[in-house]
Amino acid sequence: MTRYIFITGGVVSSLGKGLASASLGALLQARGYKVRLRKLDPYLNVDPGTMNPYQHGEVFVTDDGAETDLDLGHYERFTNVAAAKSDNVTTGQIYQTILNKERRGDYDGGTVQTIPHVTDEIKAFITSGTEGCDFVLCEIGGTVGDIEGLPFFEAIRQLRNELPRATSLFVHLTLVPWLGTAGELKTKPTQHSVKELRAIGIQPDILVCRAERPLGADERRKVALFCNLQESAVIESLDMDTIYAAPLAYHEAGLDSAVLAACEIDAPPPPKLTQWEKVVRAIRDPEDEVEIALVGKYVRLPDAYKSLVEALGHGGIAKRVRVQIAWMDAEEIESDASAQQRLTAAHGVLVASGFGVRGARGKMLAARMAREHKIPFFGICFGMQMAVLEVARHLAGLPQADSSEFGPTRCPLVGLLTEWEKNGQREQRSRNEMRGGTMRLGSYDAQLARDSHVAKIYESARVAERHRHRYEVNIGYRKQLQKAGLHFSGMSPDGRLPEIVEYRPHPWYVGVQFHPELKSRPLAPHPLFVSFIDAALKQSRLV
């Protein structure tokens, strides 16, 4: 029997609903249950694919090509359950589906309304494809009281009445702020948040209370009394030094036990959390430290590179190394000598993905400096393209080499991808198509050259990685680039699209067209990041 857990938030945003959901999923999984996690986003965009990273953070891409909320990255990293298109829905998608049905005449001339049509679509999304799952965890984006979230709250309220007894429960995450002038924790915001929920027909079964300081017996008793809960259902959630301590902390606080009790399940043996304990020990007690210069154009918002940051950390966990990130704005590198000096002082340089000409010169310069100073270099997606342009311009005798993304060019070393193959089918795009969902998205295979550095790193001749891009390196310039030392060490199976390049005269210089960070896990670090951190560690011992 599938049970549904609905995770909502109140008081303020950014309390960590995604992290709490992922941690609970990991705990239930550790107790032997099969879990699936889903995110319901109330915004009107169809997906975050066209949103500025400063608006929404990174776009997390699934194997089947969905552009989704970054919380799905948390879900995958904590449970190792691959997310899919069916695990993230937005108001935009719901309305798009309903309007398409209305235009086809599927409603037989009836009036289309929020109730029942919108709420029915939301319920259908929540309950579809859940066969074989013991628990489906559904996080509702935003906070209670947001007008755009009302259809989602109404949908889960209805589901509570439609599902069998003890097969659904509500977990509400709130803030219990510390008021320094009064010297006490204040429970009133939590009380008001629960009151708001109850006004729309939802009584939380469990409250997760985010706080800077431990909840005392009085605060716990007060929250339970005014929010109509047992004290055992009031779960403390304190600030942590690492997000990977969350499963341990939530288990210690009794979250998984409270969930099982609410579902009227006799608790199975305690979860085996030794792997998480090892991860936390590696983070808290590293044997060494390296600094990685992360070059990007959205560095003022670290969440724009969330999976990258986590993947670098996973490489550090594997090597028992603390990874310090030096955030470097690509535009500053173009003209700031002190920024360039900081770059060359780093033990590794990672040039991140991005779109558009802004910051491109800085990314090329970062690639050149890493190449000339023999600093381990990792270029991802756009970062790989800039590394290829840099080698072409300065080593391969192609000074006019450019990307057609930046405008017309006589030497299109990087050009718009108009067709490619996926699962034996030819996919096509045109320059004038709508932007949303028109990139090369999702998992594609790459064939690795047997004598390549990356084949040794992967210990495989064929890999599958996730993509999100419109432009590709032009295979027509392969001979000139190879003569200059830049080899295409990974290609699409049909031999048409460069997936990986490596500069052979360099100790560690790799560019990839895909996004390996999306498949890295704390319990299973991606081999490219492990190898990159290992190279940075060796570099640190040379300095």
Sequence and secondary structure as in RCSB ss.txt:
>XXXX:A:sequence
MTRYIFITGGVVSSLGKGLASASLGALLQARGYKVRLRKLDPYLNVDPGTMNPYQHGEVFVTDDGAETDLDLGHY
ERFTNVAAAKSDNVTTGQIYQTILNKERRGDYDGGTVQTIPHVTDEIKAFITSGTEGCDFVLCEIGGTVGDIEGL
PFFEAIRQLRNELPRATSLFVHLTLVPWLGTAGELKTKPTQHSVKELRAIGIQPDILVCRAERPLGADERRKVAL
FCNLQESAVIESLDMDTIYAAPLAYHEAGLDSAVLAACEIDAPPPPKLTQWEKVVRAIRDPEDEVEIALVGKYVR
LPDAYKSLVEALGHGGIAKRVRVQIAWMDAEEIESDASAQQRLTAAHGVLVASGFGVRGARGKMLAARMAREHKI
PFFGICFGMQMAVLEVARHLAGLPQADSSEFGPTRCPLVGLLTEWEKNGQREQRSRNEMRGGTMRLGSYDAQLAR
DSHVAKIYESARVAERHRHRYEVNIGYRKQLQKAGLHFSGMSPDGRLPEIVEYRPHPWYVGVQFHPELKSRPLAP
HPLFVSFIDAALKQSRLV
>XXXX:A:secstr
  EEEEEEE SSS S HHHHHHHHHHHHHHTT  EEEEEEE SSSS GGGS HHHH   EE TT  EE THHHHH
HHHH     GGGEEEHHHHHHHHHHHHHHTTTTT    IIIIIHHHHHHHHHTT TT SEEEEEE S TT GGGH
HHHHHHHHHHHHS TTSEEEEEEEE  EETTTTEE  HHHHHHHHHHHHTT   SEEEEEESS   HHHHHHHHH
HTT  GGGEEEEE  SSGGGHHHHHHHHTHHHHHHHHTT    S    HHHHHHHHHHHS SEEEEEEEEES TT
 GGGGHHHHHHHHHHHHHHTEEEEEEEEEHHHHHH HHHHHHHHHSSEEEE    SSTTHHHHHHHHHHHHHTT 
 EEEETHHHHHHHHHHHHHTSS TT EEGGGS  SSEEEEE  EEEETTEEEE  TTS STT SEEEEEEEEE T
TSHHHHHHTSSEEEEEEEESEEE GGGHHHHHHTTEEEEEE TTS SEEEEEETTSSSEEEESS GGGG BTTB 
 HHHHHHHHHHHHHHHH 
